[in-house]
Amino acid sequence: MGKPLLTHNLYFYIWHLVICSLLVTAAPSTSLAQADHLKVLFEKLKTAKHDTDRVNTYYSISRQYWGRNADSALLMAQKSLDLAQKIHFEKGVALAYVSKGVALGYKGKWPEALECHFQSLRISQKLGMEGLTGNEYNNISGMYISIEDYSKALYYNRQAYKIALKQNDPTHEGVVSLLINLGEIFKKKGQPDSSILYNTQALVIAKRGKNPINTTVAMYNIGENYVAKKEYGRAQVYFYKALAIAQKNGDDEDIAYCHNGLALTSYYTGNYNASMTYAQKGLEESKKSGIVELIATAYKVLYLTNQKKGSYKEALYYRNLEVALNDSLKTAEKEKVIRNIQSSYELEQKQRQIDLLSKDKVIGQKELERVKLRRDLLTAGAISLLIFAFVLFRNYAQKRKLSEQLALQNKDISAQNLQLEELVHVKDRLFSIIGHDLRGPIHTISHMIDMIKEDGLSEEEGKYWIEKISDTLTITAHLVENLLYWAKSQMDGIQANPADFNVQKVIEQNITLLKERAAEKKVLVTGVEGTTPGTVYGDETMIDIVIRNLVENAVKFSKAGDTVTVSAQNKDAVTVITVKDNGKGIPEEAQAKIFDKFSSYTTYGTASEKGSGLGLLLCKELVEKNNGTIWFESKAGIGSSFYFSLPSL
């Protein structure tokens, strides 16, 4: 027997997400609210004056049963479909097929469910309902994930993605289900790291949009992939978080998935009593909702756990139930039907294209006949007039085309000029720094080395000058590092390599690195006790450079007795890092120049330290490369606080 893994069919959630925008009312958050809403809908059904209202109400009732009672959802969807077909209400037919497909999918009837979604897709394409077409592409992708045909799943996911890009949604909520579906495809193909990446992107968007259903699904799927990686502790953390959100949201289906996930991780970690408890809960909830794949998963965990506990009779009982249920889900005949459904749809699409071409051909022939008749009736004078008009029009079109080309060329030239101006500015800035900021420290080091070479220096004097050389070299090396990083970002562009990392660890490393240097100015560098930022998502090397630059700047503009404080704090879906000092501050008239790469603003520190002005520009570049934002608050004579944010989990 292969290693047992919990399977989570994401398309059930996706169906819920893509269709809820089509409904008049939103789904209730608890079973009590659902019962009240169903009562209202049934009353509305009795008083409906028009058949179209009855179709929509049947559909709304069907949707209320999603994830709670598959049979009731199927019954109401069929009533909606029958009435919509009777009155030739095509939009109602399309939605009824969607709901029927959802219910059949819950019951594990893949061919019938897939046929329903293809029927809905046909109607949406016929009526030009691009939104519903995109939704159905996504639903069909989810269906093919369930029947393990990943090439078709990926094809339909890409079709849905093309439509989603046209929506121009700044929140990116429309791509969450697509990212989750892609994650599911890679998980099924045995690539859990790629799956975690796609689900993490979906989780960031879901948290930003404060969508509990999307957040629950993404967290659950990340946990499921950690099960595949045998990192059961991390998997349990995500399952517990997903369960808490699902319970708060009153989502019975998600609760069942999370209980099954915790049952599986408890089994793998040897906690068989907890595994039994969670699996029994998952089985009860799955039977109530009628989701057959959830039931099969619960059977598998109960079989494995009873086997480990030595309860072989119960283990055999659940094993037989699991095998029987899986056999009913996957048969050669069903796979043949599914292939026929896909082939039928593809043939219809090709025939539709042929029909359109034939129609265009007939129209073209008739048009040619009319043109010929008109041509025969026209007089020579009329023909001359047409030729004259044609010449005028052609000249006008050519002039307009030339004008448009000239405008485009002028636009390109302007863009190139702007780019050249920026490159010239970068070049001037680099030569300025090389000619002044680098030449000065290098001459100083050379002069100090000459002094050490001279005879007559005492041992104490020699040590003093060596320490001075070391300090100057450290400052110069930092300047060169900033210079190279900034020059590369301006000329070639730099690419971030984001990954999860502990930002608190990076903060502590920089405090340790800079504390001794700051002590020479009698400035204290410290972190804030009790801050507990979570894991952030970004390029650790870039963020290390940002923190070091901000702390060094704070020390530079602090005087003896001042304190520089570094802290990090979680705020919603981001972590905000703060570097605060009570030094000399920034004059109000200079604050607008801080992040302006054309102003070249710089000033001396409290100990006459010279700067290049690159540090804060580099910080801005690197933070924005990691999908973050940087800003500051400052008052002259009081101090400054610099902040930047990073995406966090």
MORAWO-V464252 format. One record per backbone hydrogen bond with DSSP energy under -0.5 kcal/mol. CO is the residue of the C=O (numbers start at 1). NH is the residue of the N-H. If there is no record, write none. Layout:
co:nh
CO:NH
CO:NH
//
This chain:
co:nh
7:9
8:10
9:12
10:13
10:14
11:15
12:16
13:17
14:18
15:19
16:20
17:21
19:22
20:23
30:34
31:35
32:36
33:37
34:38
35:39
36:40
37:41
38:42
39:43
40:44
41:45
42:46
43:47
44:48
50:54
51:55
52:56
53:57
54:58
55:59
56:60
57:61
58:62
59:63
60:64
61:65
62:65
63:66
65:68
65:69
69:73
70:74
71:75
72:76
73:77
74:78
75:79
76:80
77:81
78:82
79:83
80:84
81:85
82:86
83:87
84:89
85:88
88:90
89:93
90:94
91:95
92:96
93:97
94:98
95:99
96:100
97:101
98:102
99:103
100:104
101:105
102:106
103:107
104:109
105:108
106:292
108:110
109:113
110:114
111:115
112:116
113:117
114:118
115:119
116:120
117:121
118:122
119:123
120:124
121:125
122:126
123:127
124:128
124:129
128:130
129:133
130:134
131:135
132:136
133:137
134:138
135:139
136:140
137:141
138:142
139:143
140:144
141:145
142:146
143:147
144:149
145:148
148:150
149:153
150:154
151:155
152:156
153:157
154:158
155:159
156:160
157:161
158:162
159:163
160:164
161:165
162:166
163:166
163:167
164:167
165:168
168:170
169:172
172:175
173:176
173:177
175:179
176:180
177:181
178:182
179:183
180:184
181:185
182:186
183:187
184:188
185:189
186:191
187:190
191:195
192:196
193:197
194:198
195:199
196:200
197:201
198:202
199:203
200:204
201:205
202:206
203:207
204:208
205:209
206:211
207:210
210:212
211:215
212:216
213:217
214:218
215:219
216:220
217:221
218:222
219:223
220:224
221:225
222:226
223:227
224:228
225:229
226:231
227:230
230:232
231:235
232:236
233:237
234:238
235:239
236:240
237:241
238:242
239:243
240:244
241:245
242:246
243:247
244:248
245:249
246:250
246:251
247:250
250:252
251:255
252:256
253:257
254:258
255:259
256:260
257:261
258:262
259:263
260:264
261:265
262:266
263:267
264:268
265:269
266:271
267:270
270:272
271:275
272:276
273:277
274:278
275:279
276:280
277:281
278:282
279:283
280:284
281:285
282:286
283:287
284:288
285:289
286:290
286:291
289:70
290:292
291:295
292:296
293:297
294:298
295:299
296:300
297:301
298:302
299:303
300:304
301:305
302:306
303:307
304:308
305:309
306:311
307:310
310:312
311:315
312:316
313:317
314:318
315:319
316:320
317:321
318:322
319:323
320:324
321:325
322:326
323:327
324:328
325:329
326:330
329:331
331:335
332:336
333:337
334:338
335:339
336:340
337:341
338:342
339:343
340:344
341:345
342:346
343:347
344:348
345:349
346:350
347:351
348:352
349:353
350:354
351:355
352:356
353:357
354:358
355:359
356:360
357:361
358:362
359:363
360:364
361:365
362:366
363:367
364:368
365:369
366:370
367:371
368:372
369:373
370:374
371:375
372:376
373:377
374:378
379:383
380:384
381:385
382:386
383:387
384:388
385:389
386:390
387:391
388:392
389:393
390:394
391:395
392:396
393:397
394:398
395:399
396:400
397:401
398:402
399:403
400:404
401:405
402:406
403:407
404:408
405:409
406:410
407:411
408:412
409:413
410:414
411:415
412:416
413:417
414:418
415:419
416:420
417:421
418:422
419:423
420:424
421:425
422:426
423:427
424:428
425:429
426:430
427:431
428:432
429:433
430:434
431:435
432:436
432:437
433:438
434:439
436:440
437:441
438:442
439:443
440:444
441:445
442:446
443:447
444:448
445:449
446:450
447:451
448:452
449:453
450:454
454:457
458:462
459:463
460:464
461:465
462:466
463:467
464:468
465:469
466:470
467:471
468:472
469:473
470:474
471:475
472:476
473:477
474:478
475:479
476:480
477:481
478:482
479:483
480:484
481:485
482:486
483:487
484:488
485:489
486:490
487:491
488:492
488:493
499:538
501:503
501:536
502:506
503:507
504:508
505:509
506:510
507:511
508:512
509:513
510:514
511:515
512:516
514:518
515:519
516:520
517:520
518:521
518:523
519:522
522:561
524:526
524:564
526:566
527:529
528:531
534:503
535:649
536:501
536:538
538:499
538:540
539:543
540:544
541:545
542:546
543:547
544:548
545:549
546:550
547:551
548:552
549:553
550:554
551:555
552:556
553:557
555:558
556:606
557:584
559:562
562:524
563:565
563:582
564:526
565:580
566:528
567:578
569:576
571:574
573:648
574:571
575:577
575:646
576:569
577:644
578:567
578:580
579:642
580:565
581:640
584:637
587:590
587:591
588:591
590:593
591:594
593:596
593:601
595:597
596:599
596:600
605:608
609:605
613:617
614:618
615:619
616:620
617:621
618:622
619:623
620:624
621:625
622:626
623:626
623:628
624:627
626:647
629:645
631:643
633:641
635:638
635:639
639:635
640:581
641:633
642:579
643:631
644:577
646:575
647:537
//
